[in-house]
């Protein structure tokens, strides 16, 4: 029995095309999550604190997100000081929700695979050999 005989029939099932690189990077995922939970937007300094990033790192990640149309950045003044407000765009919210649904599928697939592996490990030794095509557990 080959690996393909034991896996689901759909080719590339675990490729997860919906995991966008622009969103999947840890800092950008944190930025987007922060902005999604604050639809009115966040001041740059508050976002920096929430995501534990430096000014330069946050600035660079925001630029990538802005170029992708996921966030908008507005500069203005507040309390007689320059302020930068960051907000998620409508398309950014939509793409983030799609991204999260793909992550949920990753979790569901991983949980199902773990349950199957646990069941296989608990099976008698002779049935494990059948499952693994003659291979024995390490």
Residue pairs with C-beta under 8 A, 6 or more apart in sequence:
1 130
1 131
1 132
1 133
2 133
6 131
7 13
13 109
14 109
16 102
16 105
16 106
17 102
18 98
18 99
18 101
18 102
18 105
19 99
19 102
19 103
19 106
20 95
20 99
22 28
22 64
22 65
22 68
22 70
23 29
23 32
23 70
23 95
23 96
23 99
24 99
25 61
27 51
27 53
27 57
27 58
27 61
28 61
28 64
28 65
30 50
30 51
30 53
31 47
31 51
31 58
31 61
31 62
31 65
31 71
31 86
32 65
32 70
32 71
32 88
32 92
32 96
34 42
34 47
34 50
34 51
35 41
35 42
35 47
35 71
35 86
35 87
35 88
35 92
36 88
36 93
36 96
39 87
39 88
40 87
41 74
41 85
41 86
41 87
42 50
42 85
42 86
42 87
43 83
43 84
43 85
43 86
44 58
44 83
44 84
44 85
44 86
47 58
47 86
48 54
48 55
48 58
51 58
53 61
62 71
62 73
62 86
65 71
65 92
66 72
66 73
68 92
69 89
69 91
69 92
70 88
70 89
70 91
70 92
70 95
70 96
71 86
71 87
71 88
71 89
71 92
72 86
72 87
72 89
73 84
73 85
73 86
74 84
74 85
74 87
75 82
75 83
75 84
75 85
76 82
76 83
76 85
77 83
88 96
120 128
120 131
121 128
121 137
123 131
125 136
128 136
128 137
129 135
129 136
